[in-house]
């Protein structure tokens, strides 16, 4: 058996929400980006990950989450990344919400369990450091 790989994780400061919208829903204006804005649409639902501060109280959501990104970019041929990172959290009984992008994997942890998650990762040799968020340029809205 080979030794487990270790990864560097970046912890982002914003509070995030996972939002459920109806299938085919338009993306609402309040869905602000912070370190992460994700839109996933299926035949049965539209899910958003966005800043908690912008989610109306009557919208179905789970929050607050803290986002951790695996330092990347990760090679598409690399396998087992999420297994290595989620196993210690499963053992600590920490549920997560994951998202993969072209460059990396993101793990959203309930904010109340962030310290437990970082400790579980560090015990396995992974590193967790504060991220310096990059603000994407805003597109001007056409009137």
Secondary structure, DSSP 8 states (H G I E B T S, - for coil): -------EEEE--S-EEEEEE-TT----TT---SS--EEEE-SS-EEEEEEGGGS-TTS-EEEEEEEEEESS---TT---HHHHHHHHHHHTT--EEEEE-SS-EEEEEEGGGHHHHHHHHHHTT-EEEE-------------
